[in-house]
Structure formats: structure tokens, C-alpha cells
Amino acid sequence: MRKLFFFLFILSFLPGRAADTTLVIGLKETPPFIKKTASGRPAGLSFEFWEMIDETVSAKVQYRWFDNLEEMLKAVAVEEVAMSINPVTVTEQRMDSLDFSQPYFISGTTIARRSESTWIIFLKNFFSKRFLSAVAILLGVILVFGFLVWLFERKASSEQFRSSHHGIFDGFWWSAVTMTTVGYGDKSPETTGGRVVAFVWMFLAILLISGLTAGIASALTVSSIESKIENVEDLRRFKTATIDGTGTAEYLGLYGLPDRYYPTVEAGLKAVQSQEIDIFIYDRPVLRYSLQQGEYPDIIIEERNLKTDYYSFAYPKGSALRSHFDPKIVRALKSDSWNYILRKAQKMGEE
């Protein structure tokens, strides 16, 4: 901490950069916010924002790259590096060991999934277990009441309900016609027992046909209904994944999710493409950038966010750099330069 206060003392009084003072900043490649150029220099939205503040730093700035986000944040926490300008999501768990700057970017956590045409969904659901079960139940109920009528009518009305096993089909036909209220009139029970069965069936069919029809319709459209994800609890119906050690992983962990972890966004999107998982969950701008850069023709991003994310710089706990840089961050956020950068990034994302 003394080193940091001494560093701030130098910043306050020296107009130019101090050659003997170095500010080490941790970085982890996270396109489009932090990218590593061929020469090893940083680039990206977060770096462009930092450059607007960097001009006011009276010290030599050195960048240290990390392969893993957890490793980088740990280095910040133990003061191996002075800070990180990565787009770090502020979470309750991270606040126990880190301090965060004024947020400089507001984003959201969303999902990436495969897109299928309406006809493919319909045909898939037409042969689904749920649809076939609904049809089987309906046919079973029709058969039961048709069989009961046949038992009563097979001797008294043998011309309508044949006494042989073929008469069971006659009863099934009568039951189906009665349930659908078609009313052909080619078959009608004449015995008291048969009419009692018919009376019960006519009223019961009104209730059953509405419920079973709704069940069949639901089975045929189940994919479109289930694909509507309103909150995190809805994700339990799917095989989900994200990147371990991220703010998204911490958030999903509160709900006992996800089912899998992948090391990179690209690996997660490939898993969705190959149907290893149903949904990959991560930060919207990072997902959108990765989809633009890769070959994922069947993957789309949901419009709804599961939660709102605030990106900030990360400092060691109790770091004086936070109070030093926050006013500069606020001024940079209000500048025309930053608004221009955001508009340019948004336009690129829509192309």
C-alpha cells in the first residue's frame, strides 16, 4: 500500500511520465474489449477507453498478459499487478477480494442457441414421445367406451355391432363419431346398458376432447413454448454451459448451473453447433463478436438478457488507485471520443 501512495504522490506533482515508476496492468484477451495484436500490443474497446485516461498517468505503463481470468484477478488481489483494465463484471464474491472502479460499460448476460425452422420443429415434435403419448391416450379412451357399447349391443343390435371380434371395430367407430360430435347416425345403441354408456360418454367426451386436444397441440408446439426463457430457472430444461471462473459462472452457480464448462467462448459455441449442449451462456458483446468472427450459421443470440452486467477496472482491495482514477473515468465517459467509439462498435456489431 505504501508503494501505491508513493505512486500517487508522484502522479500529483510530475507533469510528465516518471521513468523510474512503473504501473503494471494485468490483461486477459477478451475480444472485442481486450485484443492482443501480432506485435503483442493491446487493442480493443477497453484499451481504447484506457488510452483516454492513460494520457494523464505520470508513470511508465507496463502490460502483463494472462491466459486465465481467475489467474489475472488473483494477481490483482495479491498486488502482483496494480490493476486490470479488462471488462471485469462486478460480483459479490469478487468484491470480497477486489475493489472496482466506476463502471465504464453496461452489458448483459444472455444465451446462444441453435436456430431451427418452424417446419423442422413441427416434424420433430410430431414424432415426439409427448405427442405419441397424447394420441395413444385418446385412442385408448375411445376404444374403452367403444368396447363397452359393443358388449351391450353385440346381441341386441348385431346388424350395427357385429357379434364377432369385428364388432369391436364397430364400437370404436361409434365411440369416435360420438366424441367428435360428427353424428353420422349409422350406429346407435338400442339397449338400456348401451344407452347409459352412450350418455356417460357423450358428456365425458366434451371434457376429454378439450383437454386431450390441448395436450396434442401443446406437444406439437412444445419447442417454441419451451424455448422462451424468461429467467434462470427456465434454463433447467436444457443442457447449459459457460466459462469457468467468470462472473457468469458465479451467477449460474447460485442456481446449481451450468451442466458443463468450456475454456473459451469459441469452444462453447462449437459445442452448441454440434449439439453437445443446448445453450451457451455468456456476455452479450463477447458472444456477438465471436459469432461474427467464426462459422456458426445455425446459432442465434436471444434478445432477452438474463441479468445486467457492469464492467469495471479491478484493483487490489483498499487500493488508492480507485479514488485516483474514478474522476477521470467519469470525465472520459462523458467525452465525445468515447461516444464515438461506442457508436462505431455498435455499428460494426449490426453489420
N, C-alpha and C positions, 0 to 999 in steps of 0.2 A: 504494500500500500504506500509506503514512503516513496518508492520509486515513481509511482503514479502521480503523487502530489508534486514531486520534484519536476516531473514531466510537464504538468500543468503550469507550474511556476515558469518554466522555460517558454511555454506557449504564450503566456501572457505578456512577456517582455521582449521576445525576439521577433523582429519583423520578418525575417527570412527563415529558411529551414536551418535547423541546427544539425550540423554534420555528425556530431557525436551523440545524438539522441535518435533512437530508432523505435518506431511504433510498429509492432508486429501484428499483422491482421490474419486471422485464420480464414481459409476459403475451402469450400467443397463444391465441385462442379454441379450446378443445378440450373440447366437451361430452362427458360430464357433469361433468368436473373443473374446467374454467375456462369460464365463460359470460359474455358481455357483455350486460348489461341495456340496456333502452331509454335509460336515463339515462347509460350509459357506465360504470357501476359494475361491478366484478367480482362473480361469483357462481359457485356450483358446489362440488363436493366438496373440491377442493384449496384453494379460497379459504376455505371453512368451517374447514378444518384450520388454515390460516394465521391465521385470526382468533383461534384459541385461543392462538397464540403471539404474535400482533401486540399483544396486551394488555400484553406485557412489554417492548415496544420503546419506548425513551425517545427517540423521534425522530419527525419527521413522515414519513409513508409516502406515496410518490407512485407511481402505476402508469403504465407506458408500454406501450401496445398495439403488437403487431407482427402483420403479415399472414402472415409466413412463419416456420416453426420454425427453419430454418437461420439466418435473419437475426437472430432473437432470441438464439439461442445464440452467434452471433458477437458480438453486442453485449455479452453477458455475458463472453465470453472477453477482450474488449478493454477491459472495465470501463466501457463506456458506461452500463451499469446495474449495480447492486450484486449482484443475484441474480435468479433466476426461481423462482416457485413453481408453475410448470407441472408436469404429470406427465411429467417427462423420464426416459426409460429410460436406465439406466447401461450404456454400451457401452465396449469397449476403445478405440475410436477417439476417442470423446468425452473419455475420461479423459486423453488427451494434452494437451488444452487447457482442461479444466474440472475443478473439484472438485465432489463431490456430497455431499449430506447423508446422514444416516441414512435408509434407505428408509422411507417412510410408507405405502406401498400396494404390495401384491403382486398382480400380474395375470398375463396370459399372452397370447402372440401366437397367433391362431387364424385360421381361414378362413371366409369366407362364400361360399356357392354356391347354385345353383338346386336346388330340390327337385322331383323328378318321381315320379309314381305308378309302382307296380310294373308295371302293365299297359302303360303308355306305354314304359317301359324295355324290356319284353319285345318289344313290337311293333317298336320301333326296332331292336333287335338282331336280330330275326328277318329283317329285310331288310338287315342289315349286310353289308359285304364279307367279314368274317371268317366269318360263318355260311354265306353262299353259297359261299365257297371250300371250307369243310369238306364241304358237301354235294356239291359238284362233284367233289372228290377221291374221295369214297366211291362215287359213281355211276361215275366213270371206272374205278376198280379192278374194280367189279362187271362193267362192260362188257368189260374186257380178258379176264378169265377166262371170261366167257360166250362171247366170240368165239373163244377158243382151243378150248373144248369143241365149239363148232359146227363148226370146221374139221375136227376128227377125226370127228364124228358125222353130218355132213350127208349122207354117202352110206350109211354102215352103218346108221344109225337115222333114216331120213328121215321116218318117221311121228312121231318125237318132235322131231327137229331138222330142220325143212324145209330143203331144199337151196337154195331161193330166198333172197332177201335177208330175207324174213320170218323165216327161221331164226335170224337174229342176235337177234331179239327172244326166240325160244325159249331161246337160250343165256343171254341176260340174265336171263330169268325163273328159269332153273335156278340161275344164279350167286347171285341174290338170295335164293332159297329156301334154298340150301345155307348161305350166310353167316349167315342169321338162324336156322338150325337148325330151321326150321319143318317141313321134311321131308314135303311133300305126296306125294312118290313118283310124281308124274305124269310126271317126266322123270328119266332116269338114264343115264349114259354106258355104252356096251357095248364100245367098242373099247379096246385097251390104252392108246393115247395119251390117249383121253378120260378113262380112269380115273386115269392118272398125274396129269393136270391136276386132276381132282377131288380126288385125295389131297392134292396140294400145297395146293389152295385151301381144303380143309377145315381144315387146321392153320394156314395163314396167316390165314384169316378170323378165327380166335379171337383172334389178336394185333391184327389190323387193326380189328376191330369195337370192341374195348375202347378203343383209342387214338382212333379217329375219333369214337366216341360221346362220349368225354370232351371232344374238341375242339368238337363241336357244342354240348354242354351248356355248355362254357366260353364259347362265342360268344354264347349266349342270355343268360348271366348276367354278361357281361363288365363291364357298367356298375356293377353292385353290387360286383363284386370290385375294379375299378379305383378306385372312389370311396373305398375305405378308404385313407386317408392316414396312414401310421404315422410318417413322418419327412419331412424336407425333400426328400430325394432323390425321393420319390414325386410331388412337385409337377411334375417334369419332363414328366409325361404330359399336363399341362394348360396352357392359356394363363393365366398368372398376372399379377397387378398389385398394386401398393401405392402409398403416397405417397412421393415422392422426398424425400430429406433426413431421413428418420425413422430411428429405431432399427431398425424392421422392414426398411427398405430396406438398411441397412448389413448386417444379418444375412443377408438373402437374397442380397446381392451376393457373399458368400463362396462361394456355390454357383452363381454365374452366373445368378441370377434377380433380378428377375422379367422378364416379357416387355414389360410396359408400366408407366407411372407415371401417376397421376391427381392433380390438385391437392387434392382433398378426398375424404373418405370417401363423401359423397353421390354424387360423380361416379363413384367406383369401384363402388358398389352399383348405380347405374343401368346401368353397363357390364355387370355380371353379369346384370341383369334383361333387357337387350336382347341378351344372348349375344355381346357383343363379346369378352368374356373368360369363362373358366370359373370362376375363383376370384379373390376379392379377399382379401388377407391384411393384417391389422392387429390392433391391440389389442382384446381381447375386450370390455371395458366400453364402449369407444367405438363398436364395431360394434353392440353390443346397443342402445345408446342411439339410434343413428342408425336402426336398423330400427324401433324403437318410434315414432320421430318421423316417419318417411317412409312412403311407399306402396310396399312391396316384398313383396307377398303370396307370391311364389314363392321367396324367399331364406331360407335357414336358416343357422345358425352351428354348426359342428362342435363336439362336446363336448370333443374332444381338443385340448390346446394343443401347438403346435409347440415352444414354449420358454416359460420363466418370465421375467417382466419385473418389475423392481424400480423403482418410481417414487420419485424423489428431487428435492429442490430443487437447482438448479445455481448454482455460484459461480465467479468467476474463479479461475484457478489460483493456489494459495497464499493464498486469502482467509482472513482470520482470522474471518470470519463463520461459517464452518463449525463451528469449535470452540465458538463462542458459542451457536449455535442447536441443535446436536445434543442436548445435555442437555434442552433444552426440548421438542424433538421427541419424545424418548423418553418424557418425562412425559406429553405430550399423547396419545401412542399408547395409554398405559395408562389414560387417563381414561374415565369413563363417558360423557362428552359425545361423544367420537369414536366409541365403540362404538355409541351410539345413532344417530349419523349414518350409520354403515356399515349398520346393520340397516335403517334407513329406506330407504337407497339400494338394498339388496338386495331389499327387499320391492317397491319400485317396479319393479325390473327383472324380477321374476317375474310381475307383473300383466299 
